[in-house]
Amino acid sequence: MIRSAILLAFAATSTLAFAAPAPVTAPLTTISERSGFQSTGRYDEVIALCAQFQKAYPKQVRCFEFGRTPEGRPMLALAVTRTGALTAEQAKKKGVPVMLIQGGIHAGEIDGKDAGFLALREALEGKVAPGALDKQVLLFVPVFNVDGHERFGKNNRPNQRGPVEMGWRVTAQNYNLNRDYVKADAPEMQAMLALVNAWDPLAYVDLHVTDGAKFQPDVSIQVEPVHGGDEALKVAGAALQNNVMADLKAQGSDPKPYYISFAKEDDPASGFVDSMSTPRFSTGYFPMRNRFAMLVETHSWKDYPTRVRITHNTIVSLLSQVAQHGQEWQKLTRDADARAVAMGGGEFPLSYRTTFNTKTIQFAGYEYTREHSVVSGGLWTRYDESKPQMWTVPLRDEVVPDLWIKAPQGGYIVPLAQAAWVGAKLKQHGIEFKVIKDDQMAAEVETFRATKTKFGAQSFEGHQTLAVEGDWGRERRALTKGSLFVPIAQPKARLVMTMLEPRGADGLLAWGEFNNAFERKEYMEEYVAEEVARDQLDADPALRAEFQKKLDTEPDFEKSPQKRLEFFAKRHASWDERYNLYPVLRTAQKY
């Protein structure tokens, strides 16, 4: 195991060492480009091109492996720059902005791979974004979901036009990587987070293709922080979004700043709803690290040459934007990190919602009909792409904080029983923590006791999710040597709260990692509970009155023998005081 870890670490920091397959027939071109962007190549082409770019531009390109997939394939990245900063250490030492562009997180949506290689070659040749590589490092991951990419087929995306064959949405382990940024179950995501921790990219660009209806706009450009995150970064995020959209408009595109999916599925008249992504997604995750994220979604019903061209244009625009504003944005992110360090005791929005404030927009669609289907029994929407039509539809795009919490003054305490696995999870995200060195018999802490729990009805991404209601309250509890202290005073304070607050949509609790704490394990036999109940009623007139009131006012309670007996079991010394107690604590102290 140690030897494997050493080899993996070496691979992540060294140039590409494995043998490449047969070279591509034209210098640094893709199968896609040579086919007129009708086809896309298999992963052996990525391996070959990665090595050949490095060979052609040894001072500007480094090809390296940063992980291995469950099926044993290399996960490859290209560091591309004219600054000489071809390693993470060099980039940090020189203070060079880093932009990470990833393709193929959903490997059927593969525009980013072919567009990225084309833009990379043209930038190195000086044909696009002249001088941009003198001022930044482009970290390009052609395919994130490599095993899914090799599940190749003609019918993998029936609601998408081209390429001829393509990869599969999820990994070999059936994980959707685009739901995995916080929980990081997949080995691929763990490798990506290690890459991010090493390089600390200023911006993370996530290249996709939409699902959905037929209409004319060809791409959506969503950026965060815009709706949420650090206030100063929101201003810069909005400028980045507007600038890239302006560049695309100048090249004939019709970009939208929201995800182009109907408010009501399959109903164009329902319009659109913008939102703030939760941190399971890249655009929700990176603002919690005080960094920029962009989600690029070309429209699946545009043909593949069109989609590759638009993705290429987006990458070129981004290269120019980072070259122009990268140093300024670096300062903004450093300032945001400093503000995060000082968040203790301050207010933090744990979730966001879209209000019902609505505007009416004109949206370029096609004529359509909605008619009864004898197949499904529902409504069937049919589009006529030969008849463009301007739709007048509602748009809800006002996004506001929903649940506010107060950050702990000191931080969080993870008890020893949970310390090993939680510590490993924190390390994956580059979060700082300390090990508590001494026992404390009665530390003053905050505890969260759930007053209501709701488990997911079915498995989601391999988890049974959990939503809880309740609040924090002060208690004195024993702390054991070896427990973890996670300080709020760190640049990733927002991510700390995202992961450890119990009511967060993508926290560890929400993903079901603490479900055992909310499962009742110890019981009192009913015949014993009957005796206990009578003893308590005889001894406490006030309790008798409380019991009678519940019988008179709560029909569900009155009809349930179990609830009636539990009323008394909770008041008995045998009741498990840890039941519905969230294992993670909060503290005002700084250990």
KADAUR-V571593 format. One line per field, one symbol per residue. psi: psi as a letter, one per 40 degrees, with the letter a starting at -180 (. if undefined). burial: b if it has 9 or more other ideal C-beta (glycine too) atoms within 8 Angstrom, else e. A space follows every 50 residues. Layout:
psi = ???
burial = ???
This chain:
psi = dddddddddddeeiiheihiaiiidihfiidddeeffdiiiidddddddd ddddddgdeehhhiheiiideeihhiihhhieeegeiddddddefhihhh hhifdhedgeddddddddddddddeedifhedeeeihhhhhdhdgdddde giidfdgefhhiadiiaidiidefhhdeeedddfdhdddddddddddddg hdihhhhihiaaahadieiihhiihddiahdddddddddddddddddddd eeigiieihghidhhegdeeaihiihiiedideddddeefiiihhhgihd eiidddddddddddddddddddddeddddddddddddddddeeheiihhd iiihiehhihihhhaiiiihihheddeaihhhigeegihhihiihhehhi ichiihiiddaihhiddeddddddddddefhiiihheiihdghhihihhh ehihiidiihfeihihhiiaiiihihihhhheiihhidgidfddddddde hdeidfidddeeefddeehhdiihidddddddddddddegdddddddddd ddegddddehddddddddddeieehheehehhdhiiieih.
burial = eeeeeeebeebbeeebeeebeeebeeebebbbbbeebbbbbebebbbbbb bbbbebbeebbbbbbbbbbeeebbbbbbbbbebebbbeebbeebebbbbb bbbbbbbbbbbbbbbbbbbbbbbbeeeebeebbebbbbbbbbbbbbbbbb bbeeebbeebebbebbbbbbbbeebbbbbbbbbbebbbbbbbbbbbbebb bbbbbbbbbbebeebebbbbbbbbbbbbbbebbbebbbbbbebbbebbbe eebbbbbbbbebbeeebbebbbbbbbbbbbbbbbbbbbbbbbbbbbbbbb ebebbbbbbbbbbbbbbbbbbbbebbeebbebbebbbbbbbebbeeebbb bbebeeeeeebebbbbebeeeebeeeeebbbebeeeeeeebebbbbbebe eeeebebbebbbbbbeebbeebbebbebbebebebbeeeeeebebbbbbb eebebbeeeebebbbbebebeeeeeebebbeebbbbbbbbbbbbbbbbbb bbbbbbbbbbbbbbbebbeeeeebeeeebbebbeebbeeeeebbeebeeb beeeeebbeeeebbbebbbeebeebeeebbbbbbbbbeeeb
